[in-house]
Amino acid sequence: MSLLTTLDALHAHYGTPGKASLIKESAHLTPAYRKIVETSRFCALSTCGPEGLDCSPRGDDEAVVRIRDERTLLLPDRRGNNRIDSLRNIVRDPRVSLMFMVPGWNNVLRINGEAVLSVDPDLLASFEKEGKPPRSVIVITTGTIYFQCARAIMRADLWNAQQQTASGDLPTPGDIMQEIEDGFDGRSYDQDWPDRAKTSMW
């Protein structure tokens, strides 16, 4: 097995990035990048901490983050599983990375920066949905912003409805947990989930 184990070897193997790969990077939200963020209802949040890395899906019924200014994004921590893996990481290491995706758009937008957690009552109230505020808001200061080349999504044919996996072709959450823990009632978990989700979305 031939391995690339130094930066010199890595750079020699891949060569110099093209001009377009470099000029697309910005420290702040340009008007074009702002439009993409305002359109995206979904992003993946990556964090790091003493126990390792975490990547968490984040979604909303409107823009997934709110833009405070050209260097600041606000991401409400909506109701989830209460593992708080991402939040524990942010408290100890502020570095974060966001990847925004918009269905039908073959590029993705990547934002790297640093984050803090706010529980300011007025800020939480401003994100209220159906009478329920988020538990906290992740305040992100941007460091680098750039779009990702479209090849990955084009290769995956990601937005082609004919490529969607049919319901029932993958294990359900109940199947997964039942496989891990003997005696877990996966069927009841899956049957109860739709009604549980309706009353606990926010």
DRENPA-3360 file (N, C-alpha, C; in nm, 2 decimals, always signed):
BEGIN
1 = MSLLTTLD = +0.08/-0.12/+0.00/+0.00/+0.00/+0.00/+0.09/+0.13/+0.00 ~ +0.06/+0.21/-0.09/+0.14/+0.34/-0.10/+0.06/+0.45/-0.03 ~ +0.12/+0.51/+0.07/+0.05/+0.61/+0.15/+0.11/+0.75/+0.13 ~ +0.02/+0.85/+0.14/+0.07/+0.99/+0.14/+0.07/+1.04/+0.28 ~ +0.19/+1.05/+0.34/+0.21/+1.08/+0.48/+0.27/+1.21/+0.51 ~ +0.30/+1.30/+0.41/+0.35/+1.43/+0.44/+0.28/+1.53/+0.35 ~ +0.28/+1.66/+0.39/+0.22/+1.76/+0.31/+0.29/+1.77/+0.17 ~ +0.42/+1.76/+0.18/+0.50/+1.77/+0.05/+0.45/+1.66/-0.05;
9 = ALHAHYGT = +0.44/+1.54/+0.00/+0.39/+1.43/-0.09/+0.25/+1.46/-0.14 ~ +0.17/+1.50/-0.05/+0.03/+1.53/-0.09/+0.02/+1.64/-0.19 ~ +0.09/+1.75/-0.17/+0.09/+1.86/-0.27/+0.15/+1.81/-0.41 ~ +0.25/+1.74/-0.40/+0.32/+1.69/-0.52/+0.22/+1.60/-0.60 ~ +0.14/+1.52/-0.53/+0.05/+1.42/-0.59/-0.07/+1.49/-0.66 ~ -0.12/+1.60/-0.59/-0.24/+1.67/-0.64/-0.21/+1.79/-0.73 ~ -0.10/+1.85/-0.71/-0.07/+1.97/-0.79/-0.13/+2.10/-0.73 ~ -0.12/+2.20/-0.81/-0.17/+2.33/-0.76/-0.32/+2.35/-0.80;
17 = PGKASLIK = -0.40/+2.40/-0.70/-0.54/+2.43/-0.74/-0.56/+2.53/-0.85 ~ -0.66/+2.52/-0.92/-0.69/+2.62/-1.03/-0.74/+2.75/-0.97 ~ -0.73/+2.85/-1.05/-0.77/+2.99/-1.00/-0.91/+2.99/-0.94 ~ -1.01/+2.92/-1.01/-1.15/+2.93/-0.96/-1.16/+2.86/-0.82 ~ -1.07/+2.77/-0.79/-1.08/+2.70/-0.66/-1.04/+2.80/-0.55 ~ -0.96/+2.90/-0.58/-0.91/+2.99/-0.48/-0.99/+3.12/-0.47 ~ -1.04/+3.18/-0.58/-1.10/+3.31/-0.58/-1.24/+3.30/-0.52 ~ -1.30/+3.18/-0.51/-1.44/+3.17/-0.46/-1.44/+3.18/-0.31;
25 = ESAHLTPA = -1.33/+3.18/-0.24/-1.33/+3.19/-0.09/-1.35/+3.33/-0.04 ~ -1.43/+3.35/+0.06/-1.46/+3.48/+0.12/-1.47/+3.46/+0.27 ~ -1.43/+3.56/+0.34/-1.44/+3.56/+0.49/-1.58/+3.60/+0.53 ~ -1.65/+3.67/+0.45/-1.79/+3.73/+0.48/-1.89/+3.68/+0.38 ~ -2.01/+3.70/+0.41/-2.12/+3.67/+0.31/-2.13/+3.77/+0.20 ~ -2.10/+3.73/+0.08/-2.12/+3.82/-0.03/-2.27/+3.82/-0.06 ~ -2.32/+3.91/-0.15/-2.46/+3.90/-0.19/-2.50/+3.76/-0.24 ~ -2.42/+3.70/-0.32/-2.45/+3.57/-0.38/-2.45/+3.46/-0.27;
33 = YRKIVETS = -2.35/+3.46/-0.18/-2.35/+3.36/-0.07/-2.47/+3.38/+0.02 ~ -2.50/+3.51/+0.04/-2.62/+3.54/+0.13/-2.74/+3.48/+0.07 ~ -2.76/+3.49/-0.06/-2.88/+3.43/-0.12/-2.89/+3.28/-0.10 ~ -2.78/+3.21/-0.11/-2.78/+3.07/-0.09/-2.81/+3.03/+0.05 ~ -2.76/+3.10/+0.15/-2.79/+3.07/+0.29/-2.93/+3.10/+0.32 ~ -2.99/+3.21/+0.26/-3.13/+3.24/+0.29/-3.22/+3.14/+0.23 ~ -3.18/+3.07/+0.13/-3.26/+2.97/+0.06/-3.25/+2.83/+0.12 ~ -3.14/+2.80/+0.19/-3.12/+2.67/+0.24/-3.20/+2.64/+0.37;
41 = RFCALSTC = -3.28/+2.53/+0.36/-3.35/+2.49/+0.48/-3.28/+2.37/+0.55 ~ -3.16/+2.33/+0.50/-3.09/+2.22/+0.56/-2.94/+2.25/+0.55 ~ -2.87/+2.21/+0.66/-2.73/+2.21/+0.66/-2.68/+2.10/+0.76 ~ -2.55/+2.06/+0.74/-2.49/+1.97/+0.83/-2.39/+2.05/+0.91 ~ -2.39/+2.03/+1.04/-2.30/+2.10/+1.14/-2.20/+2.00/+1.19 ~ -2.07/+2.04/+1.16/-1.96/+1.96/+1.21/-1.89/+2.03/+1.32 ~ -1.85/+1.95/+1.42/-1.78/+2.00/+1.54/-1.67/+1.91/+1.58 ~ -1.58/+1.95/+1.67/-1.48/+1.86/+1.72/-1.46/+1.89/+1.87;
49 = GPEGLDCS = -1.42/+1.78/+1.94/-1.40/+1.79/+2.08/-1.31/+1.68/+2.13 ~ -1.29/+1.68/+2.26/-1.19/+1.58/+2.32/-1.23/+1.44/+2.28 ~ -1.36/+1.40/+2.27/-1.40/+1.27/+2.24/-1.39/+1.24/+2.09 ~ -1.37/+1.34/+2.01/-1.37/+1.32/+1.86/-1.45/+1.41/+1.79 ~ -1.50/+1.37/+1.67/-1.57/+1.46/+1.58/-1.72/+1.42/+1.58 ~ -1.80/+1.52/+1.54/-1.95/+1.50/+1.53/-2.00/+1.57/+1.41 ~ -2.09/+1.52/+1.34/-2.16/+1.58/+1.23/-2.31/+1.56/+1.25 ~ -2.38/+1.68/+1.26/-2.52/+1.67/+1.29/-2.61/+1.74/+1.19;
57 = PRGDDEAV = -2.72/+1.67/+1.14/-2.81/+1.74/+1.04/-2.89/+1.84/+1.11 ~ -2.91/+1.96/+1.05/-3.00/+2.06/+1.10/-3.09/+2.11/+0.99 ~ -3.22/+2.12/+1.03/-3.32/+2.16/+0.93/-3.43/+2.24/+0.99 ~ -3.50/+2.32/+0.91/-3.61/+2.40/+0.95/-3.71/+2.41/+0.84 ~ -3.83/+2.48/+0.87/-3.93/+2.49/+0.77/-3.91/+2.63/+0.69 ~ -3.80/+2.70/+0.72/-3.76/+2.82/+0.65/-3.61/+2.81/+0.65 ~ -3.54/+2.92/+0.63/-3.40/+2.92/+0.63/-3.34/+2.86/+0.76 ~ -3.25/+2.76/+0.74/-3.21/+2.69/+0.86/-3.12/+2.78/+0.95;
65 = VRIRDERT = -3.06/+2.88/+0.90/-2.99/+2.98/+0.99/-3.04/+3.12/+0.96 ~ -3.03/+3.20/+1.05/-3.06/+3.34/+1.03/-2.93/+3.42/+1.02 ~ -2.93/+3.52/+0.93/-2.81/+3.60/+0.91/-2.83/+3.72/+1.00 ~ -2.73/+3.74/+1.09/-2.73/+3.86/+1.17/-2.66/+3.97/+1.10 ~ -2.55/+3.94/+1.04/-2.47/+4.04/+0.96/-2.38/+3.96/+0.87 ~ -2.29/+4.02/+0.80/-2.22/+3.95/+0.70/-2.11/+3.86/+0.75 ~ -2.09/+3.86/+0.88/-1.99/+3.77/+0.95/-2.06/+3.68/+1.06 ~ -2.19/+3.69/+1.08/-2.25/+3.62/+1.19/-2.38/+3.55/+1.15;
73 = LLLPDRRG = -2.39/+3.42/+1.18/-2.50/+3.34/+1.16/-2.56/+3.29/+1.29 ~ -2.69/+3.27/+1.29/-2.76/+3.23/+1.41/-2.83/+3.10/+1.38 ~ -2.80/+2.99/+1.45/-2.86/+2.86/+1.42/-2.93/+2.81/+1.55 ~ -3.06/+2.81/+1.54/-3.14/+2.76/+1.66/-3.12/+2.61/+1.68 ~ -3.10/+2.57/+1.81/-3.10/+2.43/+1.84/-3.24/+2.38/+1.87 ~ -3.30/+2.33/+1.76/-3.44/+2.28/+1.77/-3.44/+2.15/+1.85 ~ -3.56/+2.11/+1.88/-3.58/+1.98/+1.96/-3.51/+1.86/+1.89 ~ -3.44/+1.78/+1.96/-3.38/+1.66/+1.91/-3.37/+1.55/+2.01;
81 = NNRIDSLR = -3.26/+1.48/+2.01/-3.25/+1.36/+2.09/-3.19/+1.39/+2.22 ~ -3.15/+1.51/+2.25/-3.09/+1.55/+2.38/-2.95/+1.49/+2.40 ~ -2.89/+1.43/+2.30/-2.75/+1.38/+2.32/-2.65/+1.50/+2.33 ~ -2.69/+1.61/+2.27/-2.61/+1.74/+2.27/-2.46/+1.72/+2.24 ~ -2.43/+1.62/+2.15/-2.29/+1.60/+2.11/-2.23/+1.72/+2.05 ~ -2.30/+1.79/+1.96/-2.24/+1.91/+1.89/-2.22/+2.02/+2.00 ~ -2.32/+2.04/+2.09/-2.31/+2.15/+2.18/-2.20/+2.12/+2.28 ~ -2.18/+2.00/+2.33/-2.07/+1.97/+2.42/-1.94/+2.00/+2.35;
89 = NIVRDPRV = -1.93/+1.97/+2.22/-1.80/+2.00/+2.15/-1.78/+2.15/+2.14 ~ -1.88/+2.23/+2.11/-1.87/+2.37/+2.09/-1.83/+2.44/+2.22 ~ -1.88/+2.40/+2.33/-1.84/+2.46/+2.46/-1.69/+2.44/+2.49 ~ -1.63/+2.33/+2.44/-1.49/+2.31/+2.46/-1.40/+2.34/+2.35 ~ -1.45/+2.34/+2.23/-1.37/+2.38/+2.11/-1.47/+2.45/+2.01 ~ -1.44/+2.58/+1.99/-1.54/+2.66/+1.91/-1.54/+2.64/+1.76 ~ -1.45/+2.56/+1.71/-1.44/+2.54/+1.57/-1.56/+2.47/+1.51 ~ -1.62/+2.52/+1.41/-1.74/+2.45/+1.35/-1.72/+2.46/+1.20;
97 = SLMFMVPG = -1.80/+2.37/+1.13/-1.81/+2.38/+0.98/-1.95/+2.35/+0.95 ~ -2.00/+2.42/+0.85/-2.14/+2.40/+0.81/-2.14/+2.37/+0.66 ~ -2.23/+2.28/+0.62/-2.24/+2.25/+0.47/-2.39/+2.26/+0.44 ~ -2.42/+2.36/+0.36/-2.56/+2.39/+0.32/-2.59/+2.32/+0.19 ~ -2.71/+2.26/+0.19/-2.76/+2.20/+0.06/-2.90/+2.25/+0.03 ~ -2.92/+2.27/-0.10/-3.05/+2.31/-0.15/-3.10/+2.21/-0.25 ~ -3.21/+2.15/-0.23/-3.26/+2.05/-0.33/-3.27/+2.11/-0.47 ~ -3.21/+2.04/-0.57/-3.21/+2.09/-0.71/-3.09/+2.17/-0.75;
105 = WNNVLRIN = -3.01/+2.21/-0.65/-2.89/+2.29/-0.67/-2.77/+2.19/-0.66 ~ -2.69/+2.18/-0.76/-2.58/+2.08/-0.77/-2.46/+2.12/-0.69 ~ -2.45/+2.24/-0.64/-2.34/+2.28/-0.56/-2.38/+2.27/-0.41 ~ -2.28/+2.28/-0.32/-2.31/+2.30/-0.18/-2.23/+2.42/-0.13 ~ -2.27/+2.48/-0.02/-2.20/+2.59/+0.03/-2.14/+2.55/+0.16 ~ -2.01/+2.58/+0.18/-1.94/+2.54/+0.30/-1.89/+2.67/+0.38 ~ -1.92/+2.67/+0.51/-1.88/+2.78/+0.59/-1.80/+2.72/+0.71 ~ -1.68/+2.77/+0.73/-1.60/+2.74/+0.85/-1.59/+2.86/+0.94;
113 = GEAVLSVD = -1.59/+2.84/+1.07/-1.58/+2.95/+1.16/-1.58/+2.90/+1.30 ~ -1.62/+2.99/+1.39/-1.62/+2.96/+1.54/-1.75/+2.99/+1.60 ~ -1.79/+2.92/+1.70/-1.93/+2.93/+1.75/-1.93/+2.94/+1.90 ~ -2.03/+3.00/+1.95/-2.06/+3.01/+2.10/-2.21/+2.97/+2.11 ~ -2.25/+2.94/+2.23/-2.39/+2.90/+2.26/-2.46/+3.02/+2.34 ~ -2.57/+3.06/+2.29/-2.64/+3.17/+2.36/-2.78/+3.12/+2.41 ~ -2.81/+3.16/+2.53/-2.94/+3.13/+2.59/-3.01/+3.26/+2.63 ~ -2.98/+3.36/+2.56/-3.04/+3.49/+2.58/-3.19/+3.48/+2.56;
121 = PDLLASFE = -3.27/+3.52/+2.66/-3.42/+3.50/+2.64/-3.48/+3.56/+2.52 ~ -3.44/+3.68/+2.49/-3.50/+3.75/+2.38/-3.46/+3.69/+2.25 ~ -3.33/+3.64/+2.24/-3.29/+3.57/+2.12/-3.37/+3.44/+2.10 ~ -3.38/+3.36/+2.21/-3.46/+3.24/+2.20/-3.60/+3.26/+2.16 ~ -3.66/+3.37/+2.22/-3.80/+3.40/+2.18/-3.82/+3.43/+2.04 ~ -3.72/+3.49/+1.98/-3.73/+3.54/+1.84/-3.73/+3.42/+1.74 ~ -3.69/+3.30/+1.79/-3.69/+3.18/+1.71/-3.81/+3.09/+1.74 ~ -3.91/+3.14/+1.82/-4.02/+3.05/+1.87/-4.10/+3.00/+1.75;
129 = KEGKPPRS = -4.14/+2.87/+1.76/-4.22/+2.81/+1.66/-4.33/+2.73/+1.74 ~ -4.46/+2.75/+1.71/-4.57/+2.69/+1.77/-4.56/+2.70/+1.92 ~ -4.52/+2.82/+1.97/-4.51/+2.85/+2.11/-4.39/+2.79/+2.18 ~ -4.29/+2.73/+2.10/-4.18/+2.66/+2.16/-4.05/+2.72/+2.11 ~ -3.97/+2.79/+2.20/-3.84/+2.84/+2.16/-3.74/+2.73/+2.16 ~ -3.63/+2.75/+2.09/-3.52/+2.65/+2.09/-3.45/+2.65/+2.23 ~ -3.38/+2.55/+2.26/-3.31/+2.54/+2.39/-3.19/+2.64/+2.40 ~ -3.13/+2.66/+2.28/-3.02/+2.75/+2.27/-3.01/+2.79/+2.13;
137 = VIVITTGT = -2.92/+2.89/+2.10/-2.89/+2.94/+1.97/-2.74/+2.93/+1.95 ~ -2.70/+2.87/+1.84/-2.55/+2.86/+1.81/-2.52/+2.99/+1.73 ~ -2.43/+3.07/+1.78/-2.39/+3.20/+1.72/-2.26/+3.17/+1.65 ~ -2.25/+3.18/+1.52/-2.14/+3.14/+1.44/-2.07/+3.26/+1.38 ~ -1.95/+3.28/+1.40/-1.87/+3.39/+1.33/-1.79/+3.32/+1.22 ~ -1.82/+3.37/+1.10/-1.76/+3.31/+0.98/-1.61/+3.33/+0.97 ~ -1.54/+3.23/+0.92/-1.40/+3.24/+0.89/-1.37/+3.23/+0.74 ~ -1.42/+3.12/+0.68/-1.41/+3.10/+0.54/-1.54/+3.06/+0.48;
145 = IYFQCARA = -1.58/+3.11/+0.36/-1.70/+3.07/+0.30/-1.67/+3.04/+0.15 ~ -1.72/+2.93/+0.10/-1.69/+2.90/-0.04/-1.79/+2.79/-0.08 ~ -1.82/+2.79/-0.21/-1.91/+2.68/-0.27/-1.82/+2.56/-0.31 ~ -1.88/+2.45/-0.31/-1.81/+2.32/-0.35/-1.85/+2.29/-0.49 ~ -1.75/+2.24/-0.56/-1.78/+2.19/-0.70/-1.89/+2.10/-0.71 ~ -1.96/+2.10/-0.82/-2.09/+2.02/-0.83/-2.07/+1.87/-0.86 ~ -1.94/+1.83/-0.89/-1.92/+1.69/-0.93/-1.98/+1.59/-0.84 ~ -1.96/+1.60/-0.71/-2.01/+1.50/-0.62/-2.16/+1.48/-0.63;
153 = IMRADLWN = -2.24/+1.58/-0.63/-2.38/+1.57/-0.64/-2.42/+1.52/-0.78 ~ -2.35/+1.56/-0.88/-2.38/+1.51/-1.01/-2.35/+1.36/-1.02 ~ -2.24/+1.32/-0.97/-2.20/+1.18/-0.97/-2.31/+1.09/-0.90 ~ -2.35/+1.14/-0.78/-2.45/+1.07/-0.71/-2.59/+1.08/-0.76 ~ -2.61/+1.18/-0.86/-2.75/+1.20/-0.92/-2.85/+1.22/-0.81 ~ -2.81/+1.31/-0.71/-2.88/+1.31/-0.58/-3.02/+1.36/-0.59 ~ -3.05/+1.46/-0.68/-3.18/+1.52/-0.69/-3.27/+1.45/-0.78 ~ -3.23/+1.34/-0.84/-3.31/+1.26/-0.93/-3.41/+1.18/-0.85;
161 = AQQQTASG = -3.54/+1.21/-0.86/-3.65/+1.14/-0.78/-3.65/+0.99/-0.81 ~ -3.61/+0.95/-0.93/-3.61/+0.81/-0.97/-3.50/+0.73/-0.90 ~ -3.40/+0.80/-0.84/-3.30/+0.74/-0.77/-3.32/+0.72/-0.62 ~ -3.44/+0.78/-0.57/-3.47/+0.77/-0.43/-3.50/+0.62/-0.39 ~ -3.45/+0.59/-0.27/-3.47/+0.46/-0.22/-3.61/+0.44/-0.17 ~ -3.67/+0.33/-0.21/-3.81/+0.31/-0.18/-3.83/+0.28/-0.03 ~ -3.94/+0.32/+0.02/-3.97/+0.30/+0.16/-3.97/+0.15/+0.19 ~ -3.90/+0.11/+0.29/-3.90/-0.03/+0.33/-3.77/-0.10/+0.28;
169 = DLPTPGDI = -3.69/-0.03/+0.19/-3.57/-0.10/+0.14/-3.45/-0.08/+0.24 ~ -3.47/+0.00/+0.34/-3.36/+0.02/+0.44/-3.42/-0.01/+0.58 ~ -3.33/-0.05/+0.67/-3.38/-0.07/+0.81/-3.44/+0.05/+0.87 ~ -3.54/+0.04/+0.95/-3.60/+0.15/+1.03/-3.52/+0.17/+1.15 ~ -3.54/+0.29/+1.22/-3.47/+0.31/+1.35/-3.50/+0.20/+1.45 ~ -3.63/+0.16/+1.45/-3.67/+0.05/+1.54/-3.59/-0.08/+1.51 ~ -3.57/-0.11/+1.38/-3.49/-0.23/+1.34/-3.35/-0.22/+1.39 ~ -3.29/-0.10/+1.38/-3.15/-0.08/+1.42/-3.14/-0.10/+1.57;
177 = MQEIEDGF = -3.22/-0.04/+1.65/-3.21/-0.05/+1.79/-3.24/-0.19/+1.84 ~ -3.34/-0.26/+1.77/-3.37/-0.39/+1.81/-3.26/-0.49/+1.78 ~ -3.18/-0.46/+1.68/-3.07/-0.54/+1.64/-2.95/-0.52/+1.75 ~ -2.94/-0.40/+1.80/-2.84/-0.37/+1.90/-2.87/-0.42/+2.04 ~ -3.00/-0.40/+2.08/-3.04/-0.44/+2.22/-3.15/-0.55/+2.21 ~ -3.11/-0.66/+2.26/-3.21/-0.77/+2.27/-3.33/-0.73/+2.36 ~ -3.45/-0.76/+2.31/-3.57/-0.73/+2.38/-3.63/-0.59/+2.35 ~ -3.56/-0.51/+2.28/-3.61/-0.37/+2.24/-3.73/-0.39/+2.14;
185 = DGRSYDQD = -3.84/-0.32/+2.17/-3.96/-0.34/+2.08/-3.95/-0.24/+1.97 ~ -3.88/-0.27/+1.86/-3.86/-0.19/+1.75/-3.98/-0.16/+1.67 ~ -4.07/-0.26/+1.66/-4.19/-0.24/+1.59/-4.28/-0.13/+1.65 ~ -4.30/-0.13/+1.78/-4.38/-0.03/+1.85/-4.31/+0.11/+1.84 ~ -4.18/+0.11/+1.85/-4.11/+0.24/+1.83/-4.14/+0.30/+1.70 ~ -4.13/+0.22/+1.59/-4.16/+0.27/+1.46/-4.30/+0.31/+1.44 ~ -4.40/+0.23/+1.50/-4.54/+0.26/+1.48/-4.57/+0.39/+1.55 ~ -4.51/+0.42/+1.67/-4.54/+0.54/+1.75/-4.48/+0.66/+1.69;
193 = WPDRAKTS = -4.37/+0.65/+1.62/-4.29/+0.76/+1.58/-4.37/+0.87/+1.50 ~ -4.45/+0.84/+1.40/-4.51/+0.95/+1.33/-4.60/+1.04/+1.42 ~ -4.68/+0.99/+1.51/-4.75/+1.07/+1.60/-4.67/+1.14/+1.70 ~ -4.56/+1.08/+1.74/-4.47/+1.14/+1.84/-4.40/+1.26/+1.77 ~ -4.36/+1.25/+1.64/-4.29/+1.35/+1.57/-4.39/+1.48/+1.55 ~ -4.51/+1.45/+1.53/-4.61/+1.56/+1.50/-4.62/+1.65/+1.63 ~ -4.61/+1.59/+1.74/-4.63/+1.67/+1.87/-4.50/+1.72/+1.93 ~ -4.38/+1.68/+1.86/-4.25/+1.72/+1.92/-4.16/+1.78/+1.82;
201 = MW = -4.21/+1.83/+1.71/-4.13/+1.88/+1.61/-4.04/+2.00/+1.65 ~ -4.10/+2.09/+1.73/-4.03/+2.21/+1.77/-3.99/+2.21/+1.92;
% end
